[in-house]
Each structure stands twice: as C-alpha cells, then as structure tokens.
C-alpha cells in the first residue's frame, strides 16, 4: 500500500506569490502547479484541538476546479493537493491516534478499510515538528505523501486515498471550522 518512490513524483511551484492567502502567519499562494497541472487554492483553514483551541496546523486545499461541495471534490478524478504547515510538535503516537480516530469516524459500515492497510499506514506516520510542511497529492491512482519535501511514500488504493481526504472535508472532519475553511466557506 505505501511504497517509497523510485522516481520523482511531483514538483511544486508557486505560480503567484504576490496573490496569497494568509492565516495565522502562514501564507499560501493562490495557485500551484503540480506535474504541469495548475491548481487553485480552494480554501485555507486552521486545525485546532480540544476546547482550549490548541493550534495544530494550517492546511490549504488546492483543486483543479474550485468547489465547496465535499462530495464533488471527493468523487472527482482531478488532482487535489492538501498542503499542511505544522504550528506545533506532534509526536508519532498522538498523530497515529488522531488518524485512527478519524478513520473510525469517516469509515462506518458499509465502508471498509483493510485493517492491514490501515496498520501499515499508521505505522508509517512520523512525529512532526513546528515548522514542518507536509503535502498530500491525490491523483486518480492514489496518494503521494511528502514531509519537508521528502517523499514518505505512496498509497496505491484510490478508495483509501479518498477516505484520507474525507477525514478533512467529509462527513466527520476533525473540526467543522477546518472543513468549512478548506471548502472556501469561511465567514
């Protein structure tokens, strides 16, 4: 399910640094080009944790065609890019627990995730540190993950990749605010 890349998978180039969205001191360009495909910033959002509102990360969702419909985005064969900038350290155990909880929330019967694939994915989740950047590039073939521009591997199951994006914008996101902001529905 997750394999290291043998070839360079994607090059990310900012197209318009002058036109950027900013949140909590993190700026993201209005557009990105990935493998020759231009994508627009659909929304930028803040992930918080607990009632204390602990700031975890800023995420930006880039799409080939902007949309505020999670179903349309999730079912689209177009490329999608989720760019994440961490605002604090998160150890691997806490990150794995958060992913596991997200999978349990998003994938209820009749949804099915192979437990071996889930365990393999969770085992590969590393600790992250304040200032780290991660990208999740969704394609019709699956998902490519990087941390600090270093390839972390590929998920070759499009269904599993869709569920991962669904943990951000699906029916049970980590916070309703993050989902709304990524969908461009920010107040």
FIROVO-173762 format. One record per atom (N, C-alpha, C, O): atom name; x, y, z; residue in one letter. Coordinates in steps of 0.05 Angstrom, whole numbers, plus 5000, padded with zeros to 4 digits. Layout:
# FIROVO-173762
CA; X; Y; Z; A
...
END
This chain:
# FIROVO-173762
N; 5016; 4976; 5000; X
CA; 5000; 5000; 5000; X
C; 5017; 5025; 5000; X
O; 5014; 5042; 4983; X
N; 5036; 5028; 5019; X
CA; 5054; 5051; 5019; X
C; 5081; 5041; 5009; X
O; 5092; 5022; 5020; X
N; 5091; 5054; 4988; X
CA; 5117; 5046; 4977; X
C; 5134; 5071; 4973; X
O; 5123; 5092; 4965; X
N; 5160; 5069; 4979; X
CA; 5177; 5092; 4973; X
C; 5177; 5097; 4943; X
O; 5174; 5078; 4927; X
N; 5180; 5121; 4935; X
CA; 5181; 5127; 4906; X
C; 5209; 5122; 4895; X
O; 5229; 5126; 4908; X
N; 5209; 5111; 4871; X
CA; 5235; 5107; 4857; X
C; 5240; 5130; 4838; X
O; 5262; 5134; 4829; X
N; 5219; 5144; 4831; X
CA; 5222; 5167; 4813; X
C; 5211; 5192; 4827; X
O; 5194; 5189; 4845; X
N; 5219; 5215; 4818; X
CA; 5208; 5239; 4829; X
C; 5178; 5240; 4822; X
O; 5172; 5237; 4798; X
N; 5161; 5244; 4841; X
CA; 5132; 5243; 4836; X
C; 5121; 5270; 4829; X
O; 5104; 5271; 4811; X
N; 5129; 5291; 4842; X
CA; 5116; 5316; 4836; X
C; 5135; 5339; 4842; X
O; 5150; 5338; 4861; X
N; 5133; 5359; 4826; X
CA; 5147; 5384; 4833; X
C; 5126; 5405; 4837; X
O; 5108; 5409; 4821; X
N; 5130; 5420; 4859; X
CA; 5110; 5440; 4866; X
C; 5123; 5467; 4861; X
O; 5145; 5473; 4869; X
N; 5109; 5484; 4846; X
CA; 5119; 5510; 4840; X
C; 5097; 5531; 4846; X
O; 5075; 5528; 4836; X
N; 5104; 5551; 4861; X
CA; 5086; 5572; 4866; X
C; 5083; 5588; 4841; X
O; 5102; 5596; 4828; X
N; 5058; 5594; 4834; X
CA; 5053; 5609; 4809; X
C; 5049; 5638; 4814; X
O; 5055; 5655; 4797; X
N; 5039; 5645; 4838; X
CA; 5033; 5673; 4842; X
C; 5037; 5680; 4871; X
O; 5019; 5681; 4887; X
N; 5062; 5685; 4878; X
CA; 5069; 5691; 4906; X
C; 5057; 5718; 4914; X
O; 5052; 5723; 4938; X
N; 5052; 5736; 4895; X
CA; 5041; 5762; 4902; X
C; 5012; 5760; 4911; X
O; 5003; 5775; 4928; X
N; 4997; 5740; 4900; X
CA; 4970; 5735; 4908; X
C; 4969; 5711; 4926; X
O; 4971; 5688; 4917; X
N; 4968; 5716; 4952; X
CA; 4969; 5693; 4971; X
C; 4948; 5697; 4992; X
O; 4940; 5719; 4999; X
N; 4939; 5674; 5003; X
CA; 4921; 5675; 5026; X
C; 4939; 5671; 5050; X
O; 4959; 5657; 5049; X
N; 4931; 5683; 5072; X
CA; 4947; 5681; 5097; X
C; 4928; 5675; 5120; X
O; 4906; 5686; 5122; X
N; 4938; 5658; 5138; X
CA; 4923; 5652; 5162; X
C; 4944; 5645; 5184; X
O; 4961; 5629; 5180; X
N; 4941; 5658; 5207; X
CA; 4958; 5653; 5230; X
C; 4988; 5655; 5223; X
O; 5004; 5640; 5233; X
N; 4995; 5674; 5205; X
CA; 5022; 5678; 5197; X
C; 5033; 5660; 5175; X
O; 5056; 5662; 5168; X
N; 5016; 5642; 5166; X
CA; 5024; 5623; 5144; X
C; 5011; 5633; 5119; X
O; 4987; 5637; 5117; X
N; 5027; 5637; 5098; X
CA; 5017; 5646; 5072; X
C; 5019; 5623; 5052; X
O; 5037; 5607; 5052; X
N; 4998; 5621; 5035; X
CA; 4998; 5601; 5014; X
C; 4990; 5616; 4988; X
O; 4972; 5632; 4988; X
N; 5004; 5610; 4966; X
CA; 4997; 5623; 4941; X
C; 4970; 5616; 4931; X
O; 4959; 5594; 4938; X
N; 4958; 5633; 4915; X
CA; 4931; 5628; 4904; X
C; 4931; 5605; 4885; X
O; 4910; 5593; 4880; X
N; 4954; 5598; 4873; X
CA; 4955; 5576; 4854; X
C; 4981; 5560; 4857; X
O; 5001; 5571; 4866; X
N; 4980; 5535; 4850; X
CA; 5003; 5518; 4850; X
C; 5003; 5503; 4824; X
O; 4982; 5498; 4812; X
N; 5027; 5496; 4814; X
CA; 5028; 5479; 4791; X
C; 5041; 5453; 4799; X
O; 5063; 5453; 4811; X
N; 5028; 5430; 4794; X
CA; 5038; 5404; 4801; X
C; 5038; 5387; 4776; X
O; 5018; 5382; 4764; X
N; 5062; 5377; 4769; X
CA; 5064; 5359; 4746; X
C; 5051; 5372; 4721; X
O; 5039; 5358; 4705; X
N; 5054; 5398; 4718; X
CA; 5043; 5412; 4695; X
C; 5014; 5419; 4697; X
O; 5002; 5430; 4678; X
N; 5001; 5413; 4720; X
CA; 4973; 5419; 4723; X
C; 4970; 5442; 4743; X
O; 4980; 5441; 4765; X
N; 4955; 5463; 4734; X
CA; 4951; 5486; 4751; X
C; 4927; 5481; 4770; X
O; 4906; 5472; 4761; X
N; 4931; 5486; 4796; X
CA; 4910; 5482; 4815; X
C; 4907; 5509; 4831; X
O; 4926; 5523; 4836; X
N; 4882; 5514; 4838; X
CA; 4874; 5539; 4852; X
C; 4870; 5533; 4881; X
O; 4861; 5511; 4889; X
N; 4878; 5552; 4898; X
CA; 4873; 5549; 4927; X
C; 4842; 5551; 4931; X
O; 4830; 5571; 4925; X
N; 4831; 5529; 4941; X
CA; 4802; 5527; 4946; X
C; 4796; 5540; 4973; X
O; 4775; 5553; 4976; X
N; 4813; 5535; 4993; X
CA; 4809; 5545; 5020; X
C; 4833; 5540; 5037; X
O; 4849; 5522; 5032; X
N; 4835; 5556; 5058; X
CA; 4857; 5554; 5077; X
C; 4844; 5553; 5105; X
O; 4827; 5569; 5111; X
N; 4853; 5534; 5122; X
CA; 4840; 5530; 5147; X
C; 4858; 5524; 5170; X
O; 4881; 5515; 5166; X
N; 4849; 5528; 5194; X
CA; 4864; 5523; 5219; X
C; 4853; 5498; 5233; X
O; 4828; 5496; 5237; X
N; 4870; 5480; 5240; X
CA; 4863; 5456; 5255; X
C; 4869; 5461; 5284; X
O; 4892; 5467; 5291; X
N; 4849; 5460; 5301; X
CA; 4853; 5463; 5330; X
C; 4846; 5437; 5344; X
O; 4834; 5419; 5332; X
N; 4854; 5435; 5369; X
CA; 4849; 5411; 5385; X
C; 4838; 5419; 5412; X
O; 4849; 5438; 5424; X
N; 4818; 5406; 5421; X
CA; 4806; 5409; 5447; X
C; 4791; 5435; 5450; X
O; 4791; 5453; 5433; X
N; 4777; 5437; 5472; X
CA; 4762; 5461; 5479; X
C; 4780; 5485; 5483; X
O; 4771; 5508; 5482; X
N; 4805; 5480; 5488; X
CA; 4825; 5501; 5492; X
C; 4833; 5514; 5466; X
O; 4846; 5535; 5466; X
N; 4826; 5501; 5444; X
CA; 4833; 5513; 5417; X
C; 4862; 5512; 5411; X
O; 4873; 5531; 5399; X
N; 4876; 5491; 5419; X
CA; 4905; 5489; 5414; X
C; 4909; 5487; 5384; X
O; 4898; 5470; 5371; X
N; 4926; 5505; 5374; X
CA; 4931; 5507; 5345; X
C; 4950; 5485; 5337; X
O; 4973; 5484; 5347; X
N; 4942; 5468; 5318; X
CA; 4958; 5445; 5309; X
C; 4971; 5451; 5282; X
O; 4996; 5449; 5279; X
N; 4955; 5459; 5262; X
CA; 4967; 5464; 5236; X
C; 4948; 5482; 5219; X
O; 4925; 5485; 5226; X
N; 4960; 5493; 5198; X
CA; 4945; 5508; 5178; X
C; 4946; 5490; 5153; X
O; 4967; 5480; 5145; X
N; 4923; 5486; 5140; X
CA; 4921; 5470; 5116; X
C; 4909; 5486; 5094; X
O; 4891; 5503; 5098; X
N; 4919; 5481; 5070; X
CA; 4908; 5493; 5046; X
C; 4900; 5471; 5026; X
O; 4916; 5453; 5021; X
N; 4876; 5473; 5015; X
CA; 4867; 5454; 4995; X
C; 4868; 5466; 4967; X
O; 4855; 5487; 4963; X
N; 4883; 5454; 4949; X
CA; 4885; 5463; 4922; X
C; 4870; 5443; 4904; X
O; 4873; 5419; 4906; X
N; 4854; 5454; 4885; X
CA; 4838; 5438; 4867; X
C; 4842; 5449; 4838; X
O; 4848; 5472; 4834; X
N; 4838; 5431; 4819; X
CA; 4839; 5440; 4791; X
C; 4815; 5458; 4785; X
O; 4818; 5478; 4770; X
N; 4793; 5453; 4798; X
CA; 4768; 5469; 4795; X
C; 4757; 5474; 4823; X
O; 4750; 5454; 4837; X
N; 4755; 5498; 4831; X
CA; 4745; 5505; 4858; X
C; 4717; 5493; 4862; X
O; 4701; 5491; 4843; X
N; 4712; 5485; 4887; X
CA; 4685; 5474; 4894; X
C; 4681; 5476; 4924; X
O; 4700; 5475; 4939; X
N; 4656; 5480; 4932; X
CA; 4650; 5479; 4960; X
C; 4634; 5454; 4967; X
O; 4622; 5453; 4989; X
N; 4633; 5435; 4949; X
CA; 4618; 5410; 4953; X
C; 4638; 5388; 4960; X
O; 4653; 5379; 4943; X
N; 4637; 5378; 4985; X
CA; 4655; 5356; 4992; X
C; 4651; 5331; 4975; X
O; 4670; 5318; 4967; X
N; 4626; 5325; 4969; X
CA; 4621; 5301; 4953; X
C; 4633; 5304; 4925; X
O; 4644; 5285; 4914; X
N; 4630; 5327; 4913; X
CA; 4641; 5332; 4886; X
C; 4671; 5330; 4887; X
O; 4683; 5318; 4869; X
N; 4684; 5342; 4907; X
CA; 4713; 5341; 4909; X
C; 4723; 5313; 4913; X
O; 4741; 5304; 4899; X
N; 4710; 5298; 4932; X
CA; 4719; 5271; 4938; X
C; 4716; 5252; 4914; X
O; 4732; 5234; 4911; X
N; 4695; 5256; 4898; X
CA; 4690; 5237; 4876; X
C; 4704; 5245; 4850; X
O; 4704; 5230; 4831; X
N; 4715; 5269; 4850; X
CA; 4728; 5279; 4825; X
C; 4754; 5264; 4820; X
O; 4770; 5259; 4838; X
N; 4759; 5257; 4794; X
CA; 4784; 5244; 4787; X
C; 4807; 5265; 4784; X
O; 4830; 5257; 4780; X
N; 4801; 5290; 4786; X
CA; 4821; 5311; 4784; X
C; 4841; 5309; 4807; X
O; 4835; 5299; 4828; X
N; 4865; 5320; 4802; X
CA; 4885; 5322; 4823; X
C; 4876; 5341; 4844; X
O; 4863; 5361; 4839; X
N; 4884; 5335; 4869; X
CA; 4879; 5352; 4892; X
C; 4904; 5352; 4909; X
O; 4918; 5332; 4911; X
N; 4910; 5375; 4921; X
CA; 4934; 5378; 4937; X
C; 4926; 5390; 4964; X
O; 4913; 5411; 4965; X
N; 4934; 5376; 4985; X
CA; 4929; 5387; 5012; X
C; 4957; 5393; 5023; X
O; 4974; 5376; 5026; X
N; 4962; 5419; 5029; X
CA; 4987; 5428; 5039; X
C; 4983; 5435; 5069; X
O; 4965; 5450; 5076; X
N; 5000; 5424; 5086; X
CA; 4997; 5427; 5115; X
C; 5023; 5439; 5127; X
O; 5045; 5429; 5122; X
N; 5019; 5460; 5143; X
CA; 5042; 5473; 5157; X
C; 5036; 5470; 5187; X
O; 5017; 5480; 5197; X
N; 5054; 5456; 5200; X
CA; 5051; 5450; 5229; X
C; 5059; 5473; 5246; X
O; 5080; 5485; 5243; X
N; 5041; 5480; 5265; X
CA; 5046; 5502; 5284; X
C; 5057; 5493; 5310; X
O; 5065; 5509; 5327; X
N; 5058; 5466; 5314; X
CA; 5068; 5455; 5339; X
C; 5079; 5427; 5334; X
O; 5073; 5415; 5314; X
N; 5094; 5417; 5353; X
CA; 5104; 5390; 5352; X
C; 5081; 5370; 5357; X
O; 5064; 5376; 5374; X
N; 5081; 5348; 5343; X
CA; 5061; 5327; 5347; X
C; 5076; 5301; 5346; X
O; 5088; 5294; 5325; X
N; 5077; 5286; 5369; X
CA; 5092; 5261; 5368; X
C; 5077; 5240; 5352; X
O; 5052; 5242; 5349; X
N; 5091; 5220; 5343; X
CA; 5080; 5199; 5325; X
C; 5056; 5185; 5338; X
O; 5036; 5180; 5325; X
N; 5058; 5179; 5364; X
CA; 5036; 5165; 5377; X
C; 5010; 5182; 5377; X
O; 4989; 5171; 5371; X
N; 5012; 5208; 5383; X
CA; 4988; 5225; 5382; X
C; 4978; 5228; 5353; X
O; 4953; 5227; 5349; X
N; 4996; 5230; 5334; X
CA; 4987; 5232; 5306; X
C; 4973; 5207; 5297; X
O; 4952; 5208; 5283; X
N; 4984; 5184; 5304; X
CA; 4972; 5158; 5297; X
C; 4944; 5155; 5309; X
O; 4925; 5145; 5297; X
N; 4942; 5163; 5334; X
CA; 4916; 5162; 5348; X
C; 4895; 5180; 5334; X
O; 4872; 5172; 5331; X
N; 4904; 5204; 5326; X
CA; 4885; 5222; 5313; X
C; 4876; 5210; 5286; X
O; 4853; 5212; 5279; X
N; 4895; 5199; 5271; X
CA; 4887; 5186; 5245; X
C; 4868; 5163; 5250; X
O; 4848; 5160; 5236; X
N; 4874; 5146; 5270; X
CA; 4857; 5123; 5275; X
C; 4829; 5132; 5282; X
O; 4809; 5121; 5272; X
N; 4826; 5152; 5299; X
CA; 4800; 5163; 5306; X
C; 4786; 5174; 5282; X
O; 4762; 5170; 5279; X
N; 4801; 5188; 5265; X
CA; 4789; 5199; 5240; X
C; 4778; 5177; 5222; X
O; 4756; 5179; 5211; X
N; 4794; 5155; 5219; X
CA; 4785; 5133; 5202; X
C; 4760; 5120; 5214; X
O; 4741; 5113; 5199; X
N; 4759; 5117; 5240; X
CA; 4735; 5106; 5252; X
C; 4710; 5123; 5249; X
O; 4688; 5113; 5245; X
N; 4714; 5150; 5249; X
CA; 4692; 5168; 5245; X
C; 4682; 5168; 5216; X
O; 4658; 5169; 5211; X
N; 4700; 5168; 5198; X
CA; 4693; 5171; 5169; X
C; 4684; 5145; 5156; X
O; 4668; 5145; 5137; X
N; 4695; 5122; 5166; X
CA; 4690; 5097; 5152; X
C; 4672; 5079; 5169; X
O; 4682; 5060; 5183; X
N; 4647; 5084; 5168; X
CA; 4627; 5067; 5183; X
C; 4614; 5049; 5163; X
O; 4613; 5055; 5139; X
N; 4604; 5026; 5172; X
CA; 4591; 5007; 5155; X
C; 4571; 5021; 5136; X
O; 4555; 5037; 5146; X
N; 4571; 5015; 5111; X
CA; 4584; 4993; 5096; X
C; 4613; 4999; 5087; X
O; 4624; 4983; 5072; X
N; 4624; 5022; 5094; X
CA; 4652; 5029; 5087; X
C; 4670; 5007; 5098; X
O; 4666; 4996; 5119; X
N; 4691; 5001; 5082; X
CA; 4710; 4981; 5091; X
C; 4739; 4991; 5085; X
O; 4745; 5000; 5063; X
N; 4756; 4988; 5105; X
CA; 4784; 4992; 5102; X
C; 4798; 4967; 5111; X
O; 4793; 4957; 5132; X
N; 4816; 4957; 5094; X
CA; 4831; 4933; 5101; X
C; 4848; 4940; 5126; X
O; 4864; 4958; 5125; X
N; 4845; 4925; 5147; X
CA; 4860; 4931; 5172; X
C; 4890; 4930; 5168; X
O; 4905; 4945; 5181; X
N; 4900; 4913; 5150; X
CA; 4929; 4912; 5145; X
C; 4938; 4938; 5132; X
O; 4959; 4948; 5139; X
N; 4922; 4949; 5113; X
CA; 4930; 4974; 5100; X
C; 4930; 4997; 5121; X
O; 4948; 5014; 5121; X
N; 4909; 4997; 5138; X
CA; 4907; 5018; 5158; X
C; 4931; 5016; 5177; X
O; 4943; 5037; 5184; X
N; 4938; 4992; 5186; X
CA; 4960; 4989; 5205; X
C; 4987; 4997; 5191; X
O; 5004; 5009; 5204; X
N; 4990; 4990; 5166; X
CA; 5014; 4997; 5152; X
C; 5016; 5028; 5149; X
O; 5038; 5039; 5153; X
N; 4994; 5041; 5143; X
CA; 4994; 5070; 5141; X
C; 5000; 5082; 5168; X
O; 5018; 5100; 5170; X
N; 4987; 5073; 5189; X
CA; 4992; 5085; 5216; X
C; 5020; 5081; 5225; X
O; 5032; 5098; 5237; X
N; 5032; 5058; 5219; X
CA; 5060; 5052; 5227; X
C; 5079; 5072; 5213; X
O; 5101; 5077; 5224; X
N; 5072; 5082; 5190; X
CA; 5089; 5100; 5175; X
C; 5086; 5129; 5183; X
O; 5102; 5146; 5174; X
N; 5066; 5135; 5199; X
CA; 5062; 5163; 5208; X
C; 5084; 5172; 5227; X
O; 5087; 5159; 5248; X
N; 5099; 5192; 5220; X
CA; 5122; 5201; 5237; X
C; 5113; 5223; 5256; X
O; 5092; 5234; 5254; X
N; 5131; 5229; 5274; X
CA; 5128; 5254; 5291; X
C; 5133; 5277; 5272; X
O; 5148; 5275; 5253; X
N; 5120; 5300; 5278; X
CA; 5125; 5324; 5263; X
C; 5132; 5346; 5283; X
O; 5126; 5344; 5307; X
N; 5145; 5366; 5272; X
CA; 5154; 5388; 5289; X
C; 5144; 5415; 5279; X
O; 5138; 5418; 5256; X
N; 5143; 5434; 5297; X
CA; 5134; 5461; 5290; X
C; 5151; 5470; 5266; X
O; 5176; 5468; 5266; X
N; 5138; 5480; 5245; X
CA; 5152; 5489; 5221; X
C; 5153; 5468; 5199; X
O; 5159; 5475; 5176; X
N; 5148; 5443; 5206; X
CA; 5147; 5422; 5185; X
C; 5124; 5427; 5166; X
O; 5104; 5438; 5173; X
N; 5129; 5419; 5141; X
CA; 5108; 5421; 5120; X
C; 5104; 5394; 5108; X
O; 5123; 5380; 5102; X
N; 5079; 5387; 5103; X
CA; 5071; 5362; 5091; X
C; 5053; 5368; 5068; X
O; 5037; 5386; 5069; X
N; 5055; 5351; 5047; X
CA; 5036; 5353; 5025; X
C; 5024; 5325; 5020; X
O; 5037; 5305; 5023; X
N; 4999; 5326; 5013; X
CA; 4985; 5301; 5005; X
C; 4974; 5307; 4977; X
O; 4955; 5323; 4974; X
N; 4985; 5293; 4958; X
CA; 4977; 5297; 4930; X
C; 4959; 5274; 4922; X
O; 4968; 5251; 4920; X
N; 4934; 5280; 4917; X
CA; 4914; 5260; 4910; X
C; 4911; 5259; 4879; X
O; 4907; 5280; 4867; X
N; 4913; 5235; 4868; X
CA; 4911; 5231; 4839; X
C; 4891; 5208; 4835; X
O; 4883; 5195; 4854; X
N; 4883; 5203; 4810; X
CA; 4865; 5180; 4806; X
C; 4878; 5153; 4814; X
O; 4863; 5134; 4818; X
N; 4904; 5152; 4815; X
CA; 4918; 5127; 4823; X
C; 4921; 5124; 4853; X
O; 4928; 5102; 4862; X
N; 4917; 5145; 4869; X
CA; 4920; 5143; 4898; X
C; 4930; 5169; 4910; X
O; 4920; 5190; 4904; X
N; 4951; 5166; 4926; X
CA; 4961; 5189; 4942; X
C; 4991; 5188; 4945; X
O; 5002; 5166; 4949; X
N; 5004; 5211; 4942; X
CA; 5033; 5214; 4947; X
C; 5036; 5233; 4970; X
O; 5024; 5254; 4971; X
N; 5052; 5225; 4990; X
CA; 5056; 5240; 5014; X
C; 5085; 5249; 5017; X
O; 5104; 5234; 5012; X
N; 5089; 5275; 5024; X
CA; 5116; 5285; 5030; X
C; 5115; 5299; 5057; X
O; 5095; 5309; 5066; X
N; 5139; 5300; 5069; X
CA; 5143; 5316; 5093; X
C; 5169; 5331; 5088; X
O; 5190; 5318; 5083; X
N; 5168; 5357; 5090; X
CA; 5191; 5374; 5085; X
C; 5204; 5367; 5058; X
O; 5229; 5365; 5056; X
N; 5187; 5364; 5038; X
CA; 5196; 5358; 5010; X
C; 5209; 5331; 5007; X
O; 5220; 5325; 4985; X
N; 5208; 5314; 5027; X
CA; 5219; 5287; 5025; X
C; 5196; 5268; 5022; X
O; 5177; 5268; 5037; X
N; 5199; 5250; 5002; X
CA; 5178; 5231; 4997; X
C; 5175; 5212; 5020; X
O; 5194; 5200; 5030; X
N; 5150; 5208; 5029; X
CA; 5144; 5190; 5051; X
C; 5131; 5164; 5040; X
O; 5129; 5144; 5054; X
N; 5123; 5165; 5015; X
CA; 5111; 5141; 5002; X
C; 5085; 5147; 4988; X
O; 5076; 5169; 4986; X
N; 5075; 5126; 4976; X
CA; 5050; 5127; 4960; X
C; 5029; 5108; 4972; X
O; 5036; 5087; 4983; X
N; 5005; 5115; 4969; X
CA; 4982; 5098; 4974; X
C; 4970; 5092; 4947; X
O; 4961; 5110; 4933; X
N; 4970; 5067; 4940; X
CA; 4961; 5059; 4913; X
C; 4932; 5050; 4912; X
O; 4924; 5038; 4893; X
N; 4917; 5055; 4933; X
CA; 4889; 5048; 4934; X
C; 4873; 5073; 4933; X
O; 4871; 5088; 4953; X
N; 4860; 5080; 4910; X
CA; 4845; 5104; 4908; X
C; 4823; 5107; 4929; X
O; 4817; 5130; 4938; X
N; 4810; 5085; 4937; X
CA; 4789; 5086; 4958; X
C; 4801; 5096; 4984; X
O; 4790; 5113; 4998; X
N; 4824; 5085; 4992; X
CA; 4837; 5093; 5017; X
C; 4846; 5122; 5015; X
O; 4842; 5137; 5034; X
N; 4856; 5130; 4992; X
CA; 4864; 5158; 4988; X
C; 4840; 5177; 4991; X
O; 4842; 5197; 5004; X
N; 4818; 5169; 4980; X
CA; 4793; 5185; 4982; X
C; 4784; 5188; 5012; X
O; 4776; 5209; 5020; X
N; 4787; 5166; 5026; X
CA; 4780; 5167; 5055; X
C; 4798; 5185; 5070; X
O; 4790; 5199; 5089; X
N; 4824; 5185; 5063; X
CA; 4842; 5203; 5077; X
C; 4834; 5232; 5072; X
O; 4833; 5248; 5091; X
N; 4828; 5240; 5047; X
CA; 4818; 5267; 5042; X
C; 4792; 5272; 5056; X
O; 4786; 5294; 5066; X
N; 4775; 5251; 5058; X
CA; 4749; 5253; 5072; X
C; 4752; 5259; 5101; X
O; 4734; 5270; 5114; X
N; 4775; 5252; 5113; X
CA; 4779; 5258; 5142; X
C; 4782; 5288; 5146; X
O; 4778; 5298; 5168; X
N; 4788; 5303; 5125; X
CA; 4790; 5332; 5127; X
C; 4764; 5346; 5119; X
O; 4756; 5366; 5131; X
N; 4750; 5336; 5097; X
CA; 4727; 5350; 5087; X
C; 4702; 5333; 5085; X
O; 4681; 5342; 5075; X
N; 4703; 5309; 5096; X
CA; 4680; 5291; 5094; X
C; 4659; 5296; 5116; X
O; 4659; 5318; 5128; X
N; 4643; 5276; 5121; X
CA; 4621; 5279; 5140; X
C; 4629; 5282; 5169; X
O; 4614; 5293; 5185; X
N; 4653; 5273; 5176; X
CA; 4662; 5275; 5204; X
C; 4690; 5286; 5205; X
O; 4709; 5272; 5212; X
N; 4694; 5312; 5199; X
CA; 4720; 5325; 5199; X
C; 4730; 5328; 5228; X
O; 4715; 5327; 5247; X
N; 4756; 5334; 5231; X
CA; 4767; 5339; 5258; X
C; 4753; 5363; 5271; X
O; 4748; 5362; 5295; X
N; 4747; 5383; 5256; X
CA; 4732; 5406; 5266; X
C; 4714; 5416; 5243; X
O; 4724; 5417; 5220; X
N; 4690; 5424; 5249; X
CA; 4673; 5436; 5227; X
C; 4685; 5461; 5215; X
O; 4682; 5466; 5191; X
N; 4699; 5476; 5232; X
CA; 4712; 5501; 5222; X
C; 4733; 5495; 5200; X
O; 4733; 5507; 5179; X
N; 4750; 5475; 5205; X
CA; 4770; 5468; 5185; X
C; 4757; 5459; 5159; X
O; 4766; 5468; 5138; X
N; 4737; 5442; 5161; X
CA; 4723; 5434; 5137; X
C; 4712; 5457; 5121; X
O; 4716; 5460; 5097; X
N; 4698; 5475; 5135; X
CA; 4686; 5498; 5122; X
C; 4707; 5516; 5109; X
O; 4704; 5526; 5086; X
N; 4730; 5520; 5122; X
CA; 4751; 5537; 5111; X
C; 4764; 5524; 5087; X
O; 4769; 5538; 5067; X
N; 4769; 5498; 5088; X
CA; 4780; 5484; 5065; X
C; 4762; 5484; 5041; X
O; 4770; 5484; 5018; X
N; 4735; 5485; 5046; X
CA; 4715; 5485; 5025; X
C; 4710; 5514; 5015; X
O; 4694; 5519; 4997; X
N; 4725; 5533; 5026; X
CA; 4722; 5561; 5018; X
C; 4697; 5574; 5029; X
O; 4687; 5593; 5017; X
N; 4686; 5563; 5051; X
CA; 4661; 5574; 5063; X
C; 4667; 5590; 5087; X
O; 4650; 5592; 5105; X
N; 4690; 5602; 5088; X
CA; 4700; 5617; 5111; X
C; 4682; 5642; 5114; X
O; 4676; 5656; 5094; X
N; 4676; 5649; 5139; X
CA; 4659; 5673; 5144; X
C; 4674; 5698; 5137; X
O; 4663; 5720; 5140; X
END
